[in-house]
Amino acid sequence: MPRKSPAAITLLEPRGQRLEPPLGLSEAERAAFVAAVRSVKPGHFAAEDVPLLTAYAAAIVQERAIAHELEAAEEKDRLWTAHGRVAGSLTRLARALRLGAMARDPTRSRRRPGTVEPSGEMPWEYLPGEVKPN
C-alpha cells in the first residue's frame, strides 16, 4: 500500500464527513449552520438532519435580529413575545439535534460506568438527626 502524504491525511475525517450547508441560505444562516456542524464530532449528524439544522440556523439568525431590535425599540411587548417564541424553537431544535450540553454529556443510560464521581456522600445515606463530624 503506498504511503499517504500529510495533506491527504489531514483531509480525512475520522468518523465520517461533515454536512455542508444547503443552497439558498443567507450568509448569516450559512455561518450558523457551519458553526453548529463544527461544534460536534464528525459523524454526529446524518443527511436527514439537514432540514433541522437549516431551521436551527434560521432560528439563530432570527433570535439575534430580534435581540438587536429589542435594544433599540421603545415598544417592546410585541418583540418580547416574538423573541420568546424563537428562543423556544431554538431550544427544541437544539434538543432534537443533541447540541450543547446534551452532546457533551450523554444520558444516564448511555453513560459509561465510573465516569461520574460523586462530590460527597450519597443523599440516600443520610439519616435525619445524624450529625457528621467535620
Phi, psi and omega in degrees: 000129181290151180287142181267143179287157177302326179294321180291325180291320182290340180279344181281137174265133185294328184235029178120180183273154172269145180290146176259146178295143179287163177291153176097358178276148174289170180300318180294318178294321179297316179296320178293321178300309181297319179297320179294318181293320182280351181281350180235171181293150175302141181090354179295321181257150174245172183301328181288351177275352183303314179299320177294319178295323177296316178295321178297316179296318179295321180294323177298314181296317178297317181298317179294320180295316180294322179297320178292322177294324179298323181297325185263345187281148174269319178265106189255352185301311181296320181291323178297320178296313180297319180297319179297320179294315180293319179296322176296319177297318178301316181297314180295319179293320179297320177294317180297325181271356182055054177261163177075220184298328180293333177281328181277326186239103182295163179297165183301325182290336179261353183288135178289142179299142177084006181270345180243124179253128179292149181269350180201200179287154178289140183300329182284351178271356180279135175248131180301138180084352181280128179252125181269134175290143180277000000 
